Amino acid sequence: MQRLSPLDATFLYKDSANVPRQIASLAIVEGGDTPLDYDRLIQVINERIDLVPRYRQVARRVPGALGTPVWVDDEHFDITLHVRRSALPKPGTRASLNELVGRLVARRLDLDRPLWELYLVEGLESGRTALLFKAHQALVDGSETVDLAQVLLEEVAHARDIPHEEWTARTQPGVTRLVGGSVGLNLSRPTEALRIAEINAGRALRRMPRMGRSPQTPSGVLSATLSRHRRFATLAAPFEDFRRVREHHGGTVNDVILASIAGGLRGWMLTRAEPVTPKTSFRAMVPMSVVSDGLPTSLGSKVRGHLLSLPVGESNPVVRLHQVSYALKDHRETGSAVAANELANLPGFATSTFHAVGARVALAESGRDHHITITNVPGPQDPVYMAGRELHEVYPCIPLTGHRAVSIGVTSYHGQVFFGIVADRDAVPDVDVLAQCIEEALVELVDTCETSRRQAPRGRKRPDRGSSR
């Protein structure tokens, strides 16, 4: 009997209609002669779900709140309640797909069932198929449980023979065992017991009626009281553009991505006639992978939250990039930073799991004042496959928390960089404009490389800036 960690229990308890605590990712796979159908998807998941046993478990609460909930087998598990089918109206545009994704990521998961869903979306105009993975933040921790997308990914197109056994739910523990086990764990782990008491006290305070004036909502274009609805926008850009800027101006690809986002936020604010001064900036929570005890990431890594001030007020794109690079210089010089190519080449690596871990870190550190969460995970540059179909695009969907009205997830894969932008539907009705402005900010940086090349004296060789991401 395994109980939820205090952090996972906090994610579960703070789940609400306005702030569902779930991570999602949108994968688009090639159609081919026979597009991926629902029955084949069910078959593949049934073959792989043994690898993630928690996907057939529910979080059962302990009587008297003597401990955090425990994971128990769902005696009524029905995979068809979790794998769902949807279709876009003709002609199946990307705009209609993004609209559907925005609605689906806003829906809360049923906390009385295993905490995940997968939507098969048919009818894309390109003949491709979309898969939207959703998992609660209490479910995927990158250690005990990885994201379902990770166990579905393959390096080859042909199907593998996966050992599979018929599953039977284990009998759920009775009240006496639940209470006795929790009391025993509390006695053996007093520090954790204290943390559980703090969680229960916080829950009690949240249920009490508020007296006096309510705390003010943080002000600013990225802050709002969150509604129950979301919008979603996507952007795909050539990886070569980011590499070119890095090689010309220095820094890393991650620096170029963050500088493009800063420039995009600036352009977006100007389209809204929002005030932008040279001092305008936004604090971004940027989870970053670090090595642990010198081990590779998959063998004991940690993800830490890094606060970065995005120089939105800087009008010069090159200066903006250098400011981001300088701000992240300390992280790189610690010697604990994980190189992007090391992450992307890890066996069994899936970007969705790392985004889930990064979002967990950002939520756990929400007390550190910041305006926006940005996760950036490098993926493989060779094609991978899902249920025998080549993965064409992948977009992260990072949940909104607190009063933060926008979050951005970034993944590089197979020569492209994919941005997934989640926004509150009421506060940011123009999220597609933000995506366009990020693209324009990248183009502006690329143009500076061409301008510098034309202005450089003939015969002068540009110094080698290395190949670090």
N, C-alpha and C positions, 0 to 999 in steps of 0.2 A: 504493500500500500504506500504510494508516494503522494505526498501532499505538495501543493503549490508553494513556491517560494513566496516570501512576503512581497517581493516586487511584483510577481505574477498575480498574486491576490489583489494587490492594489490596482493593477490594470483591470481586473475583473470587476471590482467594486466600483470603480470610477466610470465604467461603461454607461453611457446614457444615450438617449435618442439624438441629442444635439452633438454629442461627442462620442461616437462609437469608436472603441479602441481596437481597430482592425487595420491590418496592412493588406495591400492588394498589388497585383501586377497584371498587366495586360500583355499577353503574348499573341503574336500573329504568325500563323504558320502557312506554308505554301499549300495550295489546293491540289495541284496535280490532276491526273486523270480521274481520281476518285477522292474527293475532299473528305477530310476526317468527319466521320459521323458519330452520333451519340453512342450507339452500341459498341463501336470499336473503342471509344474513349472509356466507357465503363469497364470494358474488358481489360484495358491496359492498367487502369487504376486498381482494379481488383488484384491484378498480378503484382503490383508494387506496394500496396498499402501495408503489407506486412512489415515493410521497412520503416514505417512511421506509425507504430502501434497507437500512439496518442490520438491519431486521427479517428480512432474508433472508441474514444473514451470521453467521458463527461466530467465536469468539475462538480463534485458533490460537497455540499457545505456540511460542516461539523456542527452538531447541536450545541447551542449555547455559545457559539463563536469561540470555542476553546482553542481552536487552531485554524489555520488556513484550510480551504477546501482540499479535498483529495481527489486524485484521478482514479476513476473506476470505469470498467467496461460498460458501454451502453448496451444493455440487454435487448434493446429494440433497434439496433443500428440498421439503417436502410440507406444504402449508398445513393439511391435515386432521390432521396431528400436533400442530398448535398451536391450532386452533379445535375445541373439543370440546363435546359435547352432554351435558346432564344433565337430570334431572327430579326434582321433589320428590314425595314420597308424598302422597296425598290426606289432608287437604284443602289442602295447600300453604301452611302457615302461615308467618308471618315468623320464628317461632322455629325452624322446620325449615330455612328459608333461612339464617339466621344460623349454625346448626349446620353446614350444608354449607360456608358460606364459611370458617368457622373451620378446617375440615379442609383445604380447598383452599389457603388461604394458608400453611398449615404445610408443604405439599409443596414440596420443592426442585425447581427447574427443571433440566432436563437440560442440563448445561454443554457437551455435545457437539453441541447443536443451537442454532439462534437462540434468544436468551434471553427468550422471551415465551410466554404462553399466553392464550387467551380462552375462557371457558366460557359457553355459552348454557344458561341454566337455565330450564326450562319448568315449568308446573304451579302457578304462584302462584295463590292463591285469588281474587285480585282480577282474574284474567284478564290480568295484566301479565306481562312477561318480564324476567328479570334477566340482566345481562351482567357477568361478573367478569373484569376485565383484570388480568393479572399481567406484570410486566417486571422484569428484574434491574436492580439499581442501577448496574451497569456499562453498561447499555444506554441509559437515558434520562438525558441530562444537561441538557436544555433548550436546548442550543446546536446540537450536531451532530444530535441526534435528540430528537424530542418523543414524547410518549406516543401510542400508537395511537388512543386515544379522541379525541385532539385532531383527527386527520385524518378521523374518522368523523362528527364533529359538524357540523351545518348550522343555519343560521338559518331555513331554510324546510323545509316538509314534503316538497315534491316533489323527486325525484331530479335531480341535476345531471349534465351530460355531462362526465365526467372523461377527459382524454386518457390513453390507456393503450397501452403497447407490450408485446409479448411479451418475457418476460425469459429470458435465458440466462446461466447462471453463468459468470463469468470463471474461467479456469484458475488454480488455486491456485499460489502461488509455491513454488519448490523450496527445499531446505535451503540451498543456496549463496546464493540471493537473500535468504532470511530472515536468515541470519547476517551477510552482507555489508551489508545495509541497516541492521541493528541496530548493527553496529560503526560504520558511517558516522554514524548519528544520535548515537551516544554521543560520538564525537569532536567533532561540531559542537555538542552540547548537554551540556557536562560536568556542569552542575548537575543535569540530569535523570538523567544516568548515575549520579551519586552517589546520587540518590534510589532508583533501581532497585537499586543495591547494598544499600542499607539495607533495602529490601523483601525481597530474597533472604535477607539475614542474619536478618531477623525470621522468615521462613518456616522457616529451618533451626533456629532456636531453638525454635519451636513444635513441631517434629517430635521434638526430643530428649526423652527421658524426664525427668519432673520428679524432682528430688532434694529430700529433706527435706520440710518441711511445705508444703502447698499454701496459697496465699493465701486468706484468709477471704472468704467471700461477704459483700458489704455487707448490713447489717441494715436492717430496716424493712419496712413493709407493701407497698411498691412494689418491693422488691428480692428476687430469688430466682435460684437456678441454673436457667436456662431448660431446659425439656423440649423434646421434638420436636413438641409439640402446642399448638394455640392455641384460644382462644375468641373469638367476635366478637359485639358488641352494637351496636345502633343506637338513635339518638334523633333525632326530628324535632320542631322547635319553630317557632312563627311568628316570622318576622323582625321583625314589628311589636312583639313583646314586648321584644326587645333594643333596638330603636330607642326605644321608650317609656321604658325605664330610662335610656338615654343622655340623652334630652332632659330628663328630670327631674333626674337626679343629675350630669350632666356626663360628661366623658370620651369614649370612643369605643365603638362596638359591639364591637370587639375586646376592650376592657377588660371589658365586660359578659360576654362569652363566657368569658374567663379567670377572672373572679370567680365565675361559675356553676360552672366546673370545680373551683375551689378549695372552694366550698361543697359541691359534690357529693362531693369526696374526704373532706371533714369528716363529712358525713352517713354515707357508706359506712363510714368507720372506726368511727363510733359503733355502727352495726348489727353490727359484728364485735367489739364490746367492746374495741377497740384504745384505748390511752391517748391522749388528746388534751388538750394543755395550751395556754394562751395563746401559748406560744412555738413550737408545732408548725408546721412549714413544710416544703415540698418545693421543691427547685430544679428548675425546668422549663426545658428547651431549647426556645426559641420562635423558629424561623427567621423572619426578616422581610425583605421586599423593600425595597431602597433604590435610588435612581436612581444612574446612573453618568455622570459628565460632563454632567449636566443633560439626559440623553436619556431618553425614555420607557422604561418597563420592557422592552418587547419589542425595543427597539433597543440594548440594552446594559446591562441591569439586572444587579444582583448580589443575592444573598440572603445575609444574614449571620445567624449564630446569636446570639441574645440570651438571656442567662441571667436568669430571673425567679424570685424567691422567692414561691411561692404561700402566702398567709396562711391556711393551713388551720385554725390555732388560733383565729382571730378568729371570735367567735360572732355579731357584728352584721353582717348582710349588706351594709349601706350602708358601714360602715367598711371591710369587706373590699374592696368595690369601689373606694373611694377609695385604699386602699393599693396596689391593682394599678395604678390610673391614675397614681399618683405614681411608682411604680417604672418605668413606661414613658414618663414625661414627657420624660426626656432624649432618648429615641429620636425622639420627635415634634419636639423643638425643634432637632434637628440640621439640619433643612431637607432631609434626604436621604430621609425616609420617603415611601413611595408611598401616596397616598390610595386607599382601597378602590374608589371608583367609577372611578378611572383604570385600575386593574388589571382590573376586571370588564368595562370597555368596550374593552379592547384587541382589535384584529382577530385572529381565529383563536384567541382565548384559550380555554384549557381548564384547568380546575382540576387535573386529574390530573397535568399536566406540572409545575405549580408545586408540588404536594405532593411529587412525585418529587424535584424540586430541593431542596425544604426538608428532606426525609428524608436526602438526600445530605449536606447541610451538617451536620445533626445528627450523622450517623455520622462525618463527617470531624472533627468537634469533640468526639467522644466522650471525649477526654481531659480536657475541662473537666467537672468532676464535676457530674452532675445525676441526678435520679431518674426523670424522665419527659420524653418528647418530645411536644410539642403543635404541630401545624401548623394554621394557619387561613388559608384562601384564599377570598376573596370571588368569587362567580360572577355570571353575568348574571341580571338580574331579569326578563328576557323569556324565554319558552320557547325551547328549542333542540331539535333533532331528531337522531336517530341511525337511519340506515337507513330513513328515512321515518316513524319513530315518535317521538312526543314524549317527551323525557326527563322523567320524573316525579320521580325521586329520585336522589341520588348520594352515596355514602358512601366516604370515604377509608379505606384500610387501611394504616397506617404500621407498618413492621416493628419488631420488638423487637431490641434490641442489648444487648450486655454482660450485666448482671444486672438490666436494667430489665424488670419484669414487665407493664407497661401502657404503651400509647401511644395518643394520641388525635388524630384528624384531624377538622377541621371545615371545612365548605363551605356557603356561603350561595348559594341559587339559587331564583329564581322565588317569592319571598315566604316561603321556609322556610330554616331553618338545620339542616344535617344533621351529626350527630356519628357517626363510626365509631370504635369502641373495640376495639382488639386487645389480648388479654391471654394470658399463659401459662395453659394449661389446668389445670395442677396447682396453681399458686400462687394463681390468682384464679378459683375455680370460680363465684363470684357476680358475674361481670362485668355481668350484667343488672341487678343491684341498684345497681351504680355508675351505670349509665345512668339509672336511675330517680331516684337521689339528685341527679344533675346537673339533671334536669328539675325536681325539687322546689326546688333552690337557685335556679333561674331564677324559679319561681313566687313564691318568697319575696321576691325583688327586685322583681318586678312588684307584689306586694302593698304594698310600702313606698311606691310611687308613689301608690296609691289612698289609703293612710293619710295621707300628707302632704297630699294634695289636700283631704281632709275636714277636716284640722286647720288648713289655711291660712285666714287672715282673709278674709272676703268682700270682693270688690272689688279684692283685691290681685292684680296680674298677675305671673305667673311670668316671670322674665327669659328671653330667647331664648338658648339654648345652642348655636345653630348646627346645621349638618347634617353635621359631620364624622363619618365612621365611626370 
